[in-house]
Amino acid sequence: MKPRWTDSTRPGIVDSVAPGVRPAGGRPIGSIGTMSDSDALRVGDREREQAVAVLHDAVGGGYLDLTEFEDRSRTVYAARTRGDLRPALADLPGAASLFPSGSAAAPDGGPLPGPPAVRGESLDIDWTTVKRRGTWSVPAYLVVSGSMGTADLDLRVAAVPLGGCVLEVAASWSTIKLRLAPATVVRTAELRLGSMSTFKDKAGPPTGPGGPVIDLRGSGNWTSVVLRRV
């Protein structure tokens, strides 16, 4: 007896159901492991900080203005899933590092990779002392560079972006002083000072909630970084 073939089992006939269409009793064809699956995964502080870093870099590179940065920062800090993060980053160059093509998740399901470094505004302290006082506007990404100089930055009443800012140390044989407001938070996880450099935290922890976040990063040789909260 000859076998009875149907359209779905006949050799050479490919299932004609369109990708993404859900057949009865099954998952959407072609949707296994797609972006929609990982968008439902929850995010934590690490992912939100990485997303804000992408926004900082976008401001420094001229892709966003400060109003857009603040609006998108609100979206990021309110995000609970990777799908919530996506609208704030989807049209930015750095988003590719958080949402690789074809999947928003890292291959092992772990934390998302960090964004590529993009430099913003530069403060040159080469053989000079630069002071910032009062209600000066702090850029979203500030690079302090030079040699044999001093940067004395008073942040107590400065206009810091809503999502905080990145301050990158790229100086040698120099001193960088930061004066902080009572609620200002400083993160130093990516600060890598080199030979004969010192970091002095005389500020202590913030004395209140809701302050801006300063992401202090970068490197420098024979450089002193001092924090005060006075």
C-alpha positions in Angstrom: 0.0 0.0 0.0 1.3 3.4 -0.9 1.8 5.9 1.9 -0.8 8.7 2.1 0.9 12.0 2.1 -0.6 15.2 3.4 0.6 18.7 2.6 2.3 18.9 6.0 4.2 15.6 5.5 4.8 15.4 1.8 8.6 15.4 1.0 9.8 18.7 -0.3 6.8 20.6 0.9 7.7 23.3 3.5 5.3 24.3 6.1 3.7 27.5 4.8 2.7 29.0 8.1 4.1 32.5 8.3 6.8 33.2 11.0 5.2 34.5 14.2 1.8 32.9 13.5 0.8 30.6 16.3 -0.5 27.2 15.2 -3.1 25.5 17.3 -1.6 24.2 20.5 1.9 25.5 19.9 4.4 28.4 20.2 4.6 31.0 17.4 6.8 29.5 14.6 10.2 31.2 14.5 9.7 33.0 17.8 11.8 30.8 20.1 14.5 32.8 21.8 13.5 36.0 20.0 13.6 39.5 21.3 10.1 39.3 22.7 11.1 36.5 25.1 14.0 38.4 26.7 12.1 41.7 26.9 10.0 40.2 29.7 13.2 39.6 31.9 13.4 41.9 34.8 16.2 44.4 35.2 18.0 45.6 38.3 20.2 48.6 39.3 23.1 47.3 37.3 21.2 47.3 34.0 19.7 50.7 34.7 23.1 52.2 35.5 24.4 50.8 32.2 21.5 52.3 30.3 22.1 55.7 31.9 25.7 55.4 30.9 24.6 55.0 27.3 22.5 58.2 27.7 25.5 60.0 29.2 27.6 59.0 26.2 24.9 60.0 23.8 24.8 63.5 25.3 28.6 63.7 25.2 28.5 62.7 21.6 25.9 65.2 20.6 23.1 62.7 20.0 20.8 64.0 22.8 20.2 67.4 24.3 19.8 67.8 28.1 16.0 67.8 27.9 16.0 64.5 26.0 18.5 63.1 28.4 16.4 63.9 31.4 13.2 62.5 29.8 14.9 59.3 28.9 16.6 59.0 32.3 13.1 59.0 33.9 12.1 56.1 31.6 15.2 54.2 32.5 14.9 54.6 36.3 11.2 53.6 36.1 12.0 50.5 34.0 11.2 47.0 35.5 12.0 44.9 32.4 14.3 45.0 29.5 11.4 45.8 27.3 10.8 48.9 29.4 14.4 50.0 28.8 14.3 49.6 25.1 12.3 52.7 24.1 14.8 55.0 25.8 17.8 53.5 24.0 16.6 52.0 20.7 17.7 54.9 18.4 21.2 55.5 20.0 24.5 54.1 18.8 25.5 52.7 22.2 22.3 50.7 22.5 23.8 47.9 20.4 26.0 47.0 23.4 22.9 46.5 25.6 20.7 45.0 23.0 22.8 42.9 20.5 21.2 42.2 17.2 18.7 39.4 17.4 18.6 39.2 21.2 18.5 41.7 24.1 19.9 39.1 26.5 23.5 38.1 27.1 24.3 34.6 25.7 24.4 33.1 29.2 21.4 35.1 30.5 23.7 37.1 32.7 24.1 40.9 33.1 24.1 43.0 29.9 27.5 44.1 28.7 28.7 47.6 29.4 28.4 50.4 26.8 31.4 51.6 24.8 33.3 54.6 26.1 32.4 57.9 24.4 34.1 61.1 25.7 32.2 64.2 26.3 33.2 67.8 27.3 36.8 68.3 28.3 38.2 70.4 31.2 41.9 71.1 30.5 44.0 71.7 33.7 47.4 71.5 32.1 49.7 73.6 34.3 46.8 75.7 35.7 44.1 75.7 38.3 40.5 75.6 37.1 37.7 76.4 39.6 34.0 76.0 39.2 31.7 77.6 41.7 28.0 78.5 42.2 25.2 77.3 39.9 27.4 76.3 37.0 26.0 73.6 34.6 27.7 70.3 35.0 27.9 68.4 31.6 26.5 64.9 31.5 30.1 63.6 30.7 33.1 65.6 31.8 36.7 64.6 31.2 39.4 66.3 33.4 42.7 66.1 31.5 46.1 67.7 31.7 49.3 67.6 33.7 50.6 69.5 36.7 47.2 71.2 37.3 44.3 71.4 39.7 40.6 71.0 39.2 38.5 72.5 42.1 34.9 71.6 41.3 32.2 72.8 43.7 29.1 70.7 43.1 27.1 71.8 46.1 24.7 74.1 44.2 25.7 73.2 40.7 23.1 72.2 38.1 23.8 68.5 37.8 21.7 66.6 35.2 18.7 64.7 36.5 20.3 61.3 35.8 23.6 62.3 37.3 26.9 62.7 35.4 30.1 61.0 34.6 33.4 62.6 35.6 36.4 60.9 34.0 39.9 61.4 35.3 42.5 61.6 32.6 45.2 63.7 34.3 48.7 63.1 35.6 50.7 64.9 38.3 47.5 66.8 39.2 44.9 67.3 42.0 41.2 67.0 41.6 38.9 68.3 44.4 35.2 67.7 44.5 33.0 69.5 47.0 29.7 67.6 47.4 26.2 68.5 48.5 24.8 66.6 51.5 22.8 64.1 49.4 25.2 63.7 46.5 26.2 60.1 45.8 29.7 59.3 44.3 30.4 56.0 42.7 34.0 55.0 42.2 33.8 51.4 40.9 35.4 52.4 37.6 38.1 54.7 39.0 41.5 53.1 38.4 44.2 55.4 39.6 47.7 54.4 38.7 51.2 54.8 40.0 51.7 56.9 43.1 48.1 58.3 43.0 45.8 58.7 46.0 42.1 58.8 46.6 40.8 60.5 49.7 37.2 60.3 50.6 36.7 62.9 53.3 33.0 63.3 52.4 31.7 60.2 53.9 28.2 58.8 52.9 25.4 61.0 51.8 23.4 62.5 54.6 20.1 62.4 52.8 18.2 60.6 50.0 17.4 61.8 46.4 20.7 63.5 45.6 22.5 63.4 42.2 24.8 60.6 41.3 28.4 61.3 40.2 30.1 58.4 38.4 33.8 59.0 39.0 35.9 56.9 36.6 39.1 56.9 34.6 42.8 56.7 35.6 45.8 58.9 36.3 49.4 58.7 37.5 50.7 60.7 40.3 47.3 62.3 40.8 45.3 63.0 43.9 41.5 62.9 44.0 39.8 64.4 47.1 36.2 64.4 48.1 34.7 66.7 50.7 31.2 67.4 51.8 31.5 70.9 53.3 
